[in-house]
Amino acid sequence: MNAYRYLVRGRVQGVGYRQYCMNLASRLALSGFVRNLADGSVELVCADNGRLEQVEAALKKGPPLARVSEVERVDWKGETPSPFELRG
């Protein structure tokens, strides 16, 4: 199964973005994880379960206080834990 790493940039820390991703993962039955990065971005890793269009649309929208400026997707070769995890 293919997996992807999303880097979400903008005002995405301190606005509930990781919890938003946890809710998204629960709703779409995603495996993987989400975490804040030191540069102020958020990283989400998930396996392709056939709902990538929904994932990407939701990441671009974010929670009400977020201001997403960019969502970058690259292939991921690492682990995609199940159930979905909230990390640092």
PyMOL Python script that loads the backbone (N, CA, C, O; Angstrom):
from pymol import cmd

cmd.read_pdbstr("""\
ATOM      1  N   MET A   1       0.843  -1.177   0.000  1.00  0.00           N
ATOM      2  CA  MET A   1       0.000   0.000   0.000  1.00  0.00           C
ATOM      3  C   MET A   1       0.893   1.247   0.000  1.00  0.00           C
ATOM      4  O   MET A   1       1.872   1.314   0.744  1.00  0.00           O
ATOM      5  N   ASN A   2       0.561   2.205  -0.814  1.00  0.00           N
ATOM      6  CA  ASN A   2       1.297   3.468  -0.854  1.00  0.00           C
ATOM      7  C   ASN A   2       0.996   4.299   0.386  1.00  0.00           C
ATOM      8  O   ASN A   2      -0.094   4.232   0.953  1.00  0.00           O
ATOM      9  N   ALA A   3       1.985   5.079   0.788  1.00  0.00           N
ATOM     10  CA  ALA A   3       1.801   5.998   1.907  1.00  0.00           C
ATOM     11  C   ALA A   3       2.400   7.339   1.517  1.00  0.00           C
ATOM     12  O   ALA A   3       3.291   7.415   0.671  1.00  0.00           O
ATOM     13  N   TYR A   4       1.895   8.398   2.150  1.00  0.00           N
ATOM     14  CA  TYR A   4       2.307   9.755   1.795  1.00  0.00           C
ATOM     15  C   TYR A   4       2.584  10.577   3.041  1.00  0.00           C
ATOM     16  O   TYR A   4       2.007  10.356   4.106  1.00  0.00           O
ATOM     17  N   ARG A   5       3.486  11.531   2.872  1.00  0.00           N
ATOM     18  CA  ARG A   5       3.816  12.501   3.913  1.00  0.00           C
ATOM     19  C   ARG A   5       3.326  13.857   3.422  1.00  0.00           C
ATOM     20  O   ARG A   5       3.676  14.300   2.328  1.00  0.00           O
ATOM     21  N   TYR A   6       2.522  14.500   4.237  1.00  0.00           N
ATOM     22  CA  TYR A   6       2.028  15.838   3.933  1.00  0.00           C
ATOM     23  C   TYR A   6       2.700  16.836   4.862  1.00  0.00           C
ATOM     24  O   TYR A   6       2.731  16.633   6.076  1.00  0.00           O
ATOM     25  N   LEU A   7       3.231  17.901   4.307  1.00  0.00           N
ATOM     26  CA  LEU A   7       3.740  19.018   5.088  1.00  0.00           C
ATOM     27  C   LEU A   7       2.765  20.168   4.908  1.00  0.00           C
ATOM     28  O   LEU A   7       2.533  20.632   3.792  1.00  0.00           O
ATOM     29  N   VAL A   8       2.202  20.619   6.005  1.00  0.00           N
ATOM     30  CA  VAL A   8       1.189  21.668   5.971  1.00  0.00           C
ATOM     31  C   VAL A   8       1.811  22.915   6.587  1.00  0.00           C
ATOM     32  O   VAL A   8       2.250  22.905   7.737  1.00  0.00           O
ATOM     33  N   ARG A   9       1.841  23.980   5.809  1.00  0.00           N
ATOM     34  CA  ARG A   9       2.464  25.225   6.244  1.00  0.00           C
ATOM     35  C   ARG A   9       1.425  26.345   6.367  1.00  0.00           C
ATOM     36  O   ARG A   9       0.349  26.293   5.771  1.00  0.00           O
ATOM     37  N   GLY A  10       1.778  27.333   7.142  1.00  0.00           N
ATOM     38  CA  GLY A  10       0.900  28.466   7.404  1.00  0.00           C
ATOM     39  C   GLY A  10       0.748  28.618   8.906  1.00  0.00           C
ATOM     40  O   GLY A  10       1.646  28.259   9.668  1.00  0.00           O
ATOM     41  N   ARG A  11      -0.389  29.149   9.329  1.00  0.00           N
ATOM     42  CA  ARG A  11      -0.668  29.221  10.766  1.00  0.00           C
ATOM     43  C   ARG A  11      -1.394  27.928  11.134  1.00  0.00           C
ATOM     44  O   ARG A  11      -2.622  27.853  11.104  1.00  0.00           O
ATOM     45  N   VAL A  12      -0.597  26.910  11.482  1.00  0.00           N
ATOM     46  CA  VAL A  12      -1.165  25.590  11.727  1.00  0.00           C
ATOM     47  C   VAL A  12      -0.781  25.006  13.084  1.00  0.00           C
ATOM     48  O   VAL A  12      -1.202  23.899  13.419  1.00  0.00           O
ATOM     49  N   GLN A  13       0.006  25.731  13.865  1.00  0.00           N
ATOM     50  CA  GLN A  13       0.310  25.289  15.225  1.00  0.00           C
ATOM     51  C   GLN A  13      -0.378  26.211  16.214  1.00  0.00           C
ATOM     52  O   GLN A  13      -0.449  27.424  16.012  1.00  0.00           O
ATOM     53  N   GLY A  14      -0.883  25.615  17.289  1.00  0.00           N
ATOM     54  CA  GLY A  14      -1.567  26.403  18.310  1.00  0.00           C
ATOM     55  C   GLY A  14      -2.995  26.763  17.954  1.00  0.00           C
ATOM     56  O   GLY A  14      -3.599  27.618  18.601  1.00  0.00           O
ATOM     57  N   VAL A  15      -3.544  26.118  16.928  1.00  0.00           N
ATOM     58  CA  VAL A  15      -4.909  26.428  16.479  1.00  0.00           C
ATOM     59  C   VAL A  15      -5.798  25.179  16.412  1.00  0.00           C
ATOM     60  O   VAL A  15      -6.888  25.221  15.842  1.00  0.00           O
ATOM     61  N   GLY A  16      -5.327  24.062  16.998  1.00  0.00           N
ATOM     62  CA  GLY A  16      -6.117  22.836  16.985  1.00  0.00           C
ATOM     63  C   GLY A  16      -5.956  21.994  15.728  1.00  0.00           C
ATOM     64  O   GLY A  16      -6.784  21.127  15.450  1.00  0.00           O
ATOM     65  N   TYR A  17      -4.903  22.242  14.974  1.00  0.00           N
ATOM     66  CA  TYR A  17      -4.743  21.534  13.697  1.00  0.00           C
ATOM     67  C   TYR A  17      -4.481  20.042  13.890  1.00  0.00           C
ATOM     68  O   TYR A  17      -5.023  19.224  13.146  1.00  0.00           O
ATOM     69  N   ARG A  18      -3.657  19.672  14.876  1.00  0.00           N
ATOM     70  CA  ARG A  18      -3.396  18.242  15.086  1.00  0.00           C
ATOM     71  C   ARG A  18      -4.664  17.509  15.519  1.00  0.00           C
ATOM     72  O   ARG A  18      -4.918  16.397  15.058  1.00  0.00           O
ATOM     73  N   GLN A  19      -5.456  18.113  16.391  1.00  0.00           N
ATOM     74  CA  GLN A  19      -6.712  17.469  16.797  1.00  0.00           C
ATOM     75  C   GLN A  19      -7.665  17.367  15.609  1.00  0.00           C
ATOM     76  O   GLN A  19      -8.379  16.375  15.463  1.00  0.00           O
ATOM     77  N   TYR A  20      -7.674  18.378  14.777  1.00  0.00           N
ATOM     78  CA  TYR A  20      -8.458  18.348  13.541  1.00  0.00           C
ATOM     79  C   TYR A  20      -8.041  17.136  12.698  1.00  0.00           C
ATOM     80  O   TYR A  20      -8.889  16.439  12.141  1.00  0.00           O
ATOM     81  N   CYS A  21      -6.735  16.893  12.611  1.00  0.00           N
ATOM     82  CA  CYS A  21      -6.226  15.749  11.842  1.00  0.00           C
ATOM     83  C   CYS A  21      -6.602  14.427  12.505  1.00  0.00           C
ATOM     84  O   CYS A  21      -6.901  13.448  11.820  1.00  0.00           O
ATOM     85  N   MET A  22      -6.588  14.397  13.837  1.00  0.00           N
ATOM     86  CA  MET A  22      -7.018  13.183  14.547  1.00  0.00           C
ATOM     87  C   MET A  22      -8.478  12.870  14.242  1.00  0.00           C
ATOM     88  O   MET A  22      -8.833  11.713  14.018  1.00  0.00           O
ATOM     89  N   ASN A  23      -9.318  13.885  14.232  1.00  0.00           N
ATOM     90  CA  ASN A  23     -10.728  13.685  13.907  1.00  0.00           C
ATOM     91  C   ASN A  23     -10.891  13.226  12.463  1.00  0.00           C
ATOM     92  O   ASN A  23     -11.708  12.352  12.170  1.00  0.00           O
ATOM     93  N   LEU A  24     -10.115  13.816  11.566  1.00  0.00           N
ATOM     94  CA  LEU A  24     -10.126  13.410  10.159  1.00  0.00           C
ATOM     95  C   LEU A  24      -9.724  11.952  10.025  1.00  0.00           C
ATOM     96  O   LEU A  24     -10.372  11.189   9.308  1.00  0.00           O
ATOM     97  N   ALA A  25      -8.659  11.561  10.710  1.00  0.00           N
ATOM     98  CA  ALA A  25      -8.177  10.179  10.653  1.00  0.00           C
ATOM     99  C   ALA A  25      -9.238   9.212  11.159  1.00  0.00           C
ATOM    100  O   ALA A  25      -9.425   8.139  10.586  1.00  0.00           O
ATOM    101  N   SER A  26      -9.924   9.582  12.217  1.00  0.00           N
ATOM    102  CA  SER A  26     -10.979   8.730  12.754  1.00  0.00           C
ATOM    103  C   SER A  26     -12.128   8.596  11.757  1.00  0.00           C
ATOM    104  O   SER A  26     -12.630   7.498  11.517  1.00  0.00           O
ATOM    105  N   ARG A  27     -12.533   9.714  11.187  1.00  0.00           N
ATOM    106  CA  ARG A  27     -13.655   9.727  10.245  1.00  0.00           C
ATOM    107  C   ARG A  27     -13.347   8.930   8.972  1.00  0.00           C
ATOM    108  O   ARG A  27     -14.228   8.262   8.430  1.00  0.00           O
ATOM    109  N   LEU A  28     -12.087   9.000   8.492  1.00  0.00           N
ATOM    110  CA  LEU A  28     -11.716   8.346   7.228  1.00  0.00           C
ATOM    111  C   LEU A  28     -10.964   7.033   7.430  1.00  0.00           C
ATOM    112  O   LEU A  28     -10.480   6.445   6.463  1.00  0.00           O
ATOM    113  N   ALA A  29     -10.861   6.569   8.666  1.00  0.00           N
ATOM    114  CA  ALA A  29     -10.183   5.308   8.997  1.00  0.00           C
ATOM    115  C   ALA A  29      -8.744   5.286   8.461  1.00  0.00           C
ATOM    116  O   ALA A  29      -8.335   4.334   7.796  1.00  0.00           O
ATOM    117  N   LEU A  30      -7.979   6.353   8.762  1.00  0.00           N
ATOM    118  CA  LEU A  30      -6.602   6.444   8.308  1.00  0.00           C
ATOM    119  C   LEU A  30      -5.656   5.767   9.292  1.00  0.00           C
ATOM    120  O   LEU A  30      -5.904   5.747  10.498  1.00  0.00           O
ATOM    121  N   SER A  31      -4.576   5.215   8.765  1.00  0.00           N
ATOM    122  CA  SER A  31      -3.460   4.798   9.604  1.00  0.00           C
ATOM    123  C   SER A  31      -2.344   5.798   9.372  1.00  0.00           C
ATOM    124  O   SER A  31      -2.233   6.367   8.286  1.00  0.00           O
ATOM    125  N   GLY A  32      -1.509   6.019  10.394  1.00  0.00           N
ATOM    126  CA  GLY A  32      -0.422   6.974  10.264  1.00  0.00           C
ATOM    127  C   GLY A  32      -0.271   7.807  11.509  1.00  0.00           C
ATOM    128  O   GLY A  32      -0.576   7.348  12.610  1.00  0.00           O
ATOM    129  N   PHE A  33       0.204   9.048  11.346  1.00  0.00           N
ATOM    130  CA  PHE A  33       0.418   9.926  12.493  1.00  0.00           C
ATOM    131  C   PHE A  33       0.434  11.384  12.050  1.00  0.00           C
ATOM    132  O   PHE A  33       0.549  11.698  10.865  1.00  0.00           O
ATOM    133  N   VAL A  34       0.314  12.268  13.045  1.00  0.00           N
ATOM    134  CA  VAL A  34       0.410  13.708  12.832  1.00  0.00           C
ATOM    135  C   VAL A  34       1.277  14.286  13.943  1.00  0.00           C
ATOM    136  O   VAL A  34       1.209  13.836  15.087  1.00  0.00           O
ATOM    137  N   ARG A  35       2.096  15.288  13.604  1.00  0.00           N
ATOM    138  CA  ARG A  35       2.923  15.942  14.615  1.00  0.00           C
ATOM    139  C   ARG A  35       3.316  17.342  14.166  1.00  0.00           C
ATOM    140  O   ARG A  35       3.344  17.652  12.974  1.00  0.00           O
ATOM    141  N   ASN A  36       3.621  18.188  15.166  1.00  0.00           N
ATOM    142  CA  ASN A  36       4.170  19.510  14.902  1.00  0.00           C
ATOM    143  C   ASN A  36       5.647  19.378  14.585  1.00  0.00           C
ATOM    144  O   ASN A  36       6.326  18.521  15.151  1.00  0.00           O
ATOM    145  N   LEU A  37       6.154  20.211  13.692  1.00  0.00           N
ATOM    146  CA  LEU A  37       7.576  20.269  13.394  1.00  0.00           C
ATOM    147  C   LEU A  37       8.156  21.569  13.924  1.00  0.00           C
ATOM    148  O   LEU A  37       7.439  22.550  14.119  1.00  0.00           O
ATOM    149  N   ALA A  38       9.451  21.566  14.152  1.00  0.00           N
ATOM    150  CA  ALA A  38      10.133  22.717  14.750  1.00  0.00           C
ATOM    151  C   ALA A  38      10.022  23.988  13.913  1.00  0.00           C
ATOM    152  O   ALA A  38      10.110  25.090  14.455  1.00  0.00           O
ATOM    153  N   ASP A  39       9.829  23.852  12.598  1.00  0.00           N
ATOM    154  CA  ASP A  39       9.753  25.039  11.719  1.00  0.00           C
ATOM    155  C   ASP A  39       8.369  25.678  11.696  1.00  0.00           C
ATOM    156  O   ASP A  39       8.143  26.626  10.945  1.00  0.00           O
ATOM    157  N   GLY A  40       7.428  25.168  12.515  1.00  0.00           N
ATOM    158  CA  GLY A  40       6.089  25.738  12.579  1.00  0.00           C
ATOM    159  C   GLY A  40       5.068  25.048  11.691  1.00  0.00           C
ATOM    160  O   GLY A  40       3.889  25.403  11.704  1.00  0.00           O
ATOM    161  N   SER A  41       5.510  24.071  10.926  1.00  0.00           N
ATOM    162  CA  SER A  41       4.592  23.330  10.063  1.00  0.00           C
ATOM    163  C   SER A  41       4.055  22.107  10.800  1.00  0.00           C
ATOM    164  O   SER A  41       4.501  21.785  11.901  1.00  0.00           O
ATOM    165  N   VAL A  42       3.099  21.436  10.180  1.00  0.00           N
ATOM    166  CA  VAL A  42       2.545  20.194  10.704  1.00  0.00           C
ATOM    167  C   VAL A  42       2.807  19.110   9.667  1.00  0.00           C
ATOM    168  O   VAL A  42       2.648  19.321   8.465  1.00  0.00           O
ATOM    169  N   GLU A  43       3.211  17.947  10.162  1.00  0.00           N
ATOM    170  CA  GLU A  43       3.464  16.787   9.303  1.00  0.00           C
ATOM    171  C   GLU A  43       2.381  15.755   9.556  1.00  0.00           C
ATOM    172  O   GLU A  43       2.099  15.405  10.703  1.00  0.00           O
ATOM    173  N   LEU A  44       1.776  15.271   8.483  1.00  0.00           N
ATOM    174  CA  LEU A  44       0.803  14.191   8.564  1.00  0.00           C
ATOM    175  C   LEU A  44       1.283  13.094   7.633  1.00  0.00           C
ATOM    176  O   LEU A  44       1.597  13.350   6.470  1.00  0.00           O
ATOM    177  N   VAL A  45       1.340  11.876   8.142  1.00  0.00           N
ATOM    178  CA  VAL A  45       1.715  10.711   7.340  1.00  0.00           C
ATOM    179  C   VAL A  45       0.533   9.762   7.365  1.00  0.00           C
ATOM    180  O   VAL A  45      -0.015   9.469   8.428  1.00  0.00           O
ATOM    181  N   CYS A  46       0.138   9.279   6.187  1.00  0.00           N
ATOM    182  CA  CYS A  46      -0.968   8.327   6.145  1.00  0.00           C
ATOM    183  C   CYS A  46      -0.838   7.389   4.959  1.00  0.00           C
ATOM    184  O   CYS A  46      -0.259   7.725   3.927  1.00  0.00           O
ATOM    185  N   ALA A  47      -1.397   6.201   5.142  1.00  0.00           N
ATOM    186  CA  ALA A  47      -1.453   5.222   4.065  1.00  0.00           C
ATOM    187  C   ALA A  47      -2.610   5.579   3.140  1.00  0.00           C
ATOM    188  O   ALA A  47      -3.616   6.140   3.574  1.00  0.00           O
ATOM    189  N   ASP A  48      -2.459   5.253   1.887  1.00  0.00           N
ATOM    190  CA  ASP A  48      -3.506   5.511   0.897  1.00  0.00           C
ATOM    191  C   ASP A  48      -4.614   4.485   1.069  1.00  0.00           C
ATOM    192  O   ASP A  48      -4.421   3.304   0.780  1.00  0.00           O
ATOM    193  N   ASN A  49      -5.758   4.926   1.533  1.00  0.00           N
ATOM    194  CA  ASN A  49      -6.902   4.030   1.681  1.00  0.00           C
ATOM    195  C   ASN A  49      -8.004   4.371   0.677  1.00  0.00           C
ATOM    196  O   ASN A  49      -9.169   4.031   0.883  1.00  0.00           O
ATOM    197  N   GLY A  50      -7.625   5.043  -0.408  1.00  0.00           N
ATOM    198  CA  GLY A  50      -8.594   5.390  -1.435  1.00  0.00           C
ATOM    199  C   GLY A  50      -9.321   6.694  -1.194  1.00  0.00           C
ATOM    200  O   GLY A  50     -10.238   7.038  -1.940  1.00  0.00           O
ATOM    201  N   ARG A  51      -8.927   7.433  -0.157  1.00  0.00           N
ATOM    202  CA  ARG A  51      -9.617   8.681   0.181  1.00  0.00           C
ATOM    203  C   ARG A  51      -8.681   9.883   0.181  1.00  0.00           C
ATOM    204  O   ARG A  51      -8.909  10.851   0.907  1.00  0.00           O
ATOM    205  N   LEU A  52      -7.634   9.825  -0.627  1.00  0.00           N
ATOM    206  CA  LEU A  52      -6.648  10.898  -0.622  1.00  0.00           C
ATOM    207  C   LEU A  52      -7.225  12.250  -1.029  1.00  0.00           C
ATOM    208  O   LEU A  52      -6.796  13.282  -0.512  1.00  0.00           O
ATOM    209  N   GLU A  53      -8.178  12.263  -1.933  1.00  0.00           N
ATOM    210  CA  GLU A  53      -8.795  13.537  -2.323  1.00  0.00           C
ATOM    211  C   GLU A  53      -9.468  14.190  -1.124  1.00  0.00           C
ATOM    212  O   GLU A  53      -9.370  15.402  -0.937  1.00  0.00           O
ATOM    213  N   GLN A  54     -10.153  13.386  -0.309  1.00  0.00           N
ATOM    214  CA  GLN A  54     -10.810  13.914   0.884  1.00  0.00           C
ATOM    215  C   GLN A  54      -9.775  14.392   1.904  1.00  0.00           C
ATOM    216  O   GLN A  54      -9.954  15.433   2.536  1.00  0.00           O
ATOM    217  N   VAL A  55      -8.690  13.624   2.063  1.00  0.00           N
ATOM    218  CA  VAL A  55      -7.636  13.997   2.995  1.00  0.00           C
ATOM    219  C   VAL A  55      -7.037  15.339   2.584  1.00  0.00           C
ATOM    220  O   VAL A  55      -6.925  16.252   3.402  1.00  0.00           O
ATOM    221  N   GLU A  56      -6.654  15.452   1.319  1.00  0.00           N
ATOM    222  CA  GLU A  56      -6.007  16.672   0.847  1.00  0.00           C
ATOM    223  C   GLU A  56      -6.927  17.882   0.941  1.00  0.00           C
ATOM    224  O   GLU A  56      -6.481  18.965   1.321  1.00  0.00           O
ATOM    225  N   ALA A  57      -8.191  17.718   0.606  1.00  0.00           N
ATOM    226  CA  ALA A  57      -9.143  18.830   0.710  1.00  0.00           C
ATOM    227  C   ALA A  57      -9.282  19.280   2.160  1.00  0.00           C
ATOM    228  O   ALA A  57      -9.331  20.479   2.437  1.00  0.00           O
ATOM    229  N   ALA A  58      -9.346  18.326   3.087  1.00  0.00           N
ATOM    230  CA  ALA A  58      -9.480  18.661   4.502  1.00  0.00           C
ATOM    231  C   ALA A  58      -8.216  19.339   5.028  1.00  0.00           C
ATOM    232  O   ALA A  58      -8.305  20.285   5.810  1.00  0.00           O
ATOM    233  N   LEU A  59      -7.044  18.869   4.611  1.00  0.00           N
ATOM    234  CA  LEU A  59      -5.796  19.485   5.064  1.00  0.00           C
ATOM    235  C   LEU A  59      -5.685  20.920   4.581  1.00  0.00           C
ATOM    236  O   LEU A  59      -5.186  21.777   5.310  1.00  0.00           O
ATOM    237  N   LYS A  60      -6.137  21.195   3.375  1.00  0.00           N
ATOM    238  CA  LYS A  60      -6.085  22.554   2.842  1.00  0.00           C
ATOM    239  C   LYS A  60      -7.048  23.486   3.579  1.00  0.00           C
ATOM    240  O   LYS A  60      -6.789  24.683   3.702  1.00  0.00           O
ATOM    241  N   LYS A  61      -8.143  22.940   4.059  1.00  0.00           N
ATOM    242  CA  LYS A  61      -9.131  23.748   4.776  1.00  0.00           C
ATOM    243  C   LYS A  61      -8.702  23.996   6.214  1.00  0.00           C
ATOM    244  O   LYS A  61      -8.630  25.147   6.645  1.00  0.00           O
ATOM    245  N   GLY A  62      -8.417  22.943   6.959  1.00  0.00           N
ATOM    246  CA  GLY A  62      -8.009  23.056   8.355  1.00  0.00           C
ATOM    247  C   GLY A  62      -9.132  23.505   9.264  1.00  0.00           C
ATOM    248  O   GLY A  62     -10.242  23.767   8.801  1.00  0.00           O
ATOM    249  N   PRO A  63      -8.853  23.599  10.567  1.00  0.00           N
ATOM    250  CA  PRO A  63      -9.857  24.071  11.523  1.00  0.00           C
ATOM    251  C   PRO A  63     -10.060  25.578  11.374  1.00  0.00           C
ATOM    252  O   PRO A  63      -9.276  26.238  10.691  1.00  0.00           O
ATOM    253  N   PRO A  64     -11.101  26.133  12.003  1.00  0.00           N
ATOM    254  CA  PRO A  64     -11.447  27.550  11.795  1.00  0.00           C
ATOM    255  C   PRO A  64     -10.323  28.558  12.050  1.00  0.00           C
ATOM    256  O   PRO A  64     -10.233  29.547  11.322  1.00  0.00           O
ATOM    257  N   LEU A  65      -9.470  28.350  13.045  1.00  0.00           N
ATOM    258  CA  LEU A  65      -8.424  29.322  13.353  1.00  0.00           C
ATOM    259  C   LEU A  65      -7.161  29.163  12.513  1.00  0.00           C
ATOM    260  O   LEU A  65      -6.282  30.024  12.550  1.00  0.00           O
ATOM    261  N   ALA A  66      -7.062  28.083  11.765  1.00  0.00           N
ATOM    262  CA  ALA A  66      -5.869  27.849  10.934  1.00  0.00           C
ATOM    263  C   ALA A  66      -5.921  28.688   9.659  1.00  0.00           C
ATOM    264  O   ALA A  66      -6.989  29.056   9.170  1.00  0.00           O
ATOM    265  N   ARG A  67      -4.746  28.970   9.149  1.00  0.00           N
ATOM    266  CA  ARG A  67      -4.592  29.633   7.851  1.00  0.00           C
ATOM    267  C   ARG A  67      -3.543  28.843   7.076  1.00  0.00           C
ATOM    268  O   ARG A  67      -2.342  29.069   7.224  1.00  0.00           O
ATOM    269  N   VAL A  68      -4.009  27.930   6.262  1.00  0.00           N
ATOM    270  CA  VAL A  68      -3.118  27.046   5.512  1.00  0.00           C
ATOM    271  C   VAL A  68      -2.628  27.768   4.263  1.00  0.00           C
ATOM    272  O   VAL A  68      -3.429  28.237   3.453  1.00  0.00           O
ATOM    273  N   SER A  69      -1.315  27.855   4.112  1.00  0.00           N
ATOM    274  CA  SER A  69      -0.741  28.500   2.937  1.00  0.00           C
ATOM    275  C   SER A  69      -0.233  27.487   1.910  1.00  0.00           C
ATOM    276  O   SER A  69      -0.142  27.797   0.722  1.00  0.00           O
ATOM    277  N   GLU A  70       0.095  26.287   2.367  1.00  0.00           N
ATOM    278  CA  GLU A  70       0.644  25.285   1.442  1.00  0.00           C
ATOM    279  C   GLU A  70       0.479  23.885   2.022  1.00  0.00           C
ATOM    280  O   GLU A  70       0.650  23.676   3.223  1.00  0.00           O
ATOM    281  N   VAL A  71       0.145  22.928   1.155  1.00  0.00           N
ATOM    282  CA  VAL A  71       0.133  21.510   1.506  1.00  0.00           C
ATOM    283  C   VAL A  71       0.977  20.800   0.462  1.00  0.00           C
ATOM    284  O   VAL A  71       0.649  20.800  -0.725  1.00  0.00           O
ATOM    285  N   GLU A  72       2.066  20.197   0.916  1.00  0.00           N
ATOM    286  CA  GLU A  72       2.989  19.494   0.023  1.00  0.00           C
ATOM    287  C   GLU A  72       2.900  17.997   0.295  1.00  0.00           C
ATOM    288  O   GLU A  72       2.935  17.577   1.452  1.00  0.00           O
ATOM    289  N   ARG A  73       2.785  17.186  -0.758  1.00  0.00           N
ATOM    290  CA  ARG A  73       2.699  15.731  -0.612  1.00  0.00           C
ATOM    291  C   ARG A  73       3.904  15.066  -1.261  1.00  0.00           C
ATOM    292  O   ARG A  73       4.266  15.382  -2.394  1.00  0.00           O
ATOM    293  N   VAL A  74       4.522  14.143  -0.529  1.00  0.00           N
ATOM    294  CA  VAL A  74       5.618  13.341  -1.051  1.00  0.00           C
ATOM    295  C   VAL A  74       5.388  11.887  -0.643  1.00  0.00           C
ATOM    296  O   VAL A  74       4.654  11.607   0.304  1.00  0.00           O
ATOM    297  N   ASP A  75       6.022  10.966  -1.370  1.00  0.00           N
ATOM    298  CA  ASP A  75       5.930   9.555  -1.016  1.00  0.00           C
ATOM    299  C   ASP A  75       6.564   9.306   0.346  1.00  0.00           C
ATOM    300  O   ASP A  75       7.498  10.005   0.737  1.00  0.00           O
ATOM    301  N   TRP A  76       6.062   8.320   1.063  1.00  0.00           N
ATOM    302  CA  TRP A  76       6.552   7.965   2.384  1.00  0.00           C
ATOM    303  C   TRP A  76       6.881   6.478   2.393  1.00  0.00           C
ATOM    304  O   TRP A  76       6.064   5.655   1.982  1.00  0.00           O
ATOM    305  N   LYS A  77       8.062   6.139   2.853  1.00  0.00           N
ATOM    306  CA  LYS A  77       8.497   4.736   2.921  1.00  0.00           C
ATOM    307  C   LYS A  77       8.560   4.214   4.349  1.00  0.00           C
ATOM    308  O   LYS A  77       8.824   3.029   4.551  1.00  0.00           O
ATOM    309  N   GLY A  78       8.325   5.063   5.346  1.00  0.00           N
ATOM    310  CA  GLY A  78       8.400   4.656   6.744  1.00  0.00           C
ATOM    311  C   GLY A  78       7.126   3.998   7.229  1.00  0.00           C
ATOM    312  O   GLY A  78       6.281   3.569   6.444  1.00  0.00           O
ATOM    313  N   GLU A  79       7.014   3.931   8.535  1.00  0.00           N
ATOM    314  CA  GLU A  79       5.861   3.284   9.157  1.00  0.00           C
ATOM    315  C   GLU A  79       4.591   4.144   9.046  1.00  0.00           C
ATOM    316  O   GLU A  79       4.655   5.371   8.964  1.00  0.00           O
ATOM    317  N   THR A  80       3.462   3.474   9.047  1.00  0.00           N
ATOM    318  CA  THR A  80       2.154   4.144   9.143  1.00  0.00           C
ATOM    319  C   THR A  80       1.371   3.396  10.230  1.00  0.00           C
ATOM    320  O   THR A  80       0.628   2.461   9.932  1.00  0.00           O
ATOM    321  N   PRO A  81       1.539   3.809  11.482  1.00  0.00           N
ATOM    322  CA  PRO A  81       0.920   3.098  12.589  1.00  0.00           C
ATOM    323  C   PRO A  81      -0.598   3.054  12.501  1.00  0.00           C
ATOM    324  O   PRO A  81      -1.245   3.968  11.991  1.00  0.00           O
ATOM    325  N   SER A  82      -1.130   1.976  13.008  1.00  0.00           N
ATOM    326  CA  SER A  82      -2.578   1.840  13.116  1.00  0.00           C
ATOM    327  C   SER A  82      -2.876   1.362  14.529  1.00  0.00           C
ATOM    328  O   SER A  82      -2.345   0.328  14.934  1.00  0.00           O
ATOM    329  N   PRO A  83      -3.683   2.051  15.283  1.00  0.00           N
ATOM    330  CA  PRO A  83      -4.461   3.211  14.888  1.00  0.00           C
ATOM    331  C   PRO A  83      -3.597   4.468  14.741  1.00  0.00           C
ATOM    332  O   PRO A  83      -2.441   4.519  15.161  1.00  0.00           O
ATOM    333  N   PHE A  84      -4.207   5.459  14.133  1.00  0.00           N
ATOM    334  CA  PHE A  84      -3.562   6.744  13.874  1.00  0.00           C
ATOM    335  C   PHE A  84      -3.064   7.345  15.186  1.00  0.00           C
ATOM    336  O   PHE A  84      -3.747   7.260  16.207  1.00  0.00           O
ATOM    337  N   GLU A  85      -1.867   7.958  15.162  1.00  0.00           N
ATOM    338  CA  GLU A  85      -1.250   8.475  16.379  1.00  0.00           C
ATOM    339  C   GLU A  85      -1.047   9.989  16.331  1.00  0.00           C
ATOM    340  O   GLU A  85      -0.795  10.577  15.280  1.00  0.00           O
ATOM    341  N   LEU A  86      -1.167  10.586  17.501  1.00  0.00           N
ATOM    342  CA  LEU A  86      -0.798  11.984  17.711  1.00  0.00           C
ATOM    343  C   LEU A  86       0.592  11.975  18.306  1.00  0.00           C
ATOM    344  O   LEU A  86       0.812  11.390  19.366  1.00  0.00           O
ATOM    345  N   ARG A  87       1.534  12.619  17.633  1.00  0.00           N
ATOM    346  CA  ARG A  87       2.918  12.664  18.115  1.00  0.00           C
ATOM    347  C   ARG A  87       3.299  14.113  18.382  1.00  0.00           C
ATOM    348  O   ARG A  87       2.730  15.047  17.817  1.00  0.00           O
ATOM    349  N   GLY A  88       4.316  14.272  19.295  1.00  0.00           N
ATOM    350  CA  GLY A  88       4.892  15.572  19.634  1.00  0.00           C
ATOM    351  C   GLY A  88       4.408  16.666  18.833  1.00  0.00           C
ATOM    352  O   GLY A  88       4.825  17.807  19.031  1.00  0.00           O
TER     353      GLY A  88
END
""", "prot")
cmd.dss("prot")
cmd.show_as("cartoon", "prot")
cmd.util.cbc("prot")
cmd.orient("prot")
